């Protein structure tokens, strides 16, 4: 699902590559979470992620988060646990969780925010390949939320 040309995978990749844990998810923002709050979150994350050797991207738009996180397994595990306890979002759907020896996809991004133009297509693709019933239900709720269009529709439904 997230394979890209030029993105080495497995033992045939760069021999100097490190073992990276990858966590990719989407979720719905809690009521009151807006662009200003997300910018503050990214600023704090960038400072912490340098120390943790975590890189990745965060997409936020229409009240939906999509995030790709990569880094050392112990550090990613700690971060994932904190994400599940974070009240700023809910309906967390894990889109990918893997560990492999490879190069980083985002080597110089301690956590960068990117535009949300393609988030619907990414979530629709995830829905089509999802097998877990709770993930399917959450993805449908997130897509329904996106169809409504604006940040003031963030109430849980």
Steps between C-alpha positions, in 0.01 A plus 500: 500500500780745580765363264674762292751471219849544637400412856726207592346210688646187647854365502578614143480865606782716630737291718545803728125538551368468853210303639204736503160463657229659287160602631241649265155597621206730452260640759236765558582819685318566826274800522698821530814371328584746225795608283651707783496201738647274231779751431586503873497120504737484204739753655524294822531175305784630287708582808435162666536297182857617439604339829293188429626465139139497380406640161178522305213708373170617640205586280213691657191620321124501542543372853694189398858405587715276284850431627803300389754441779833319464788447740670267748256233623514591871443870427213433259335267752512774764354751256223264388396444862476875555297544179241253625467701824482841329157664546550723194384219271292182485394230252865403455541262207836330453576494128847346520727369773825343392861461597771456243854587409476785252576861430271765642226631278520838678865523610506875566147554629476492881126535438381712215146607430386457143179590318190285521411496131528123459385378841161376375662279236745357757217422743281348227788273398548401863129419530512279191785294645392500867402168657443595864132584569575783743750655256244477220236669716740777609617561143139528385429754778808701402405498131143598588641786705712612203192492276335752732786732434586733783669511838176593676364147436741337739241357737519125533239321293 
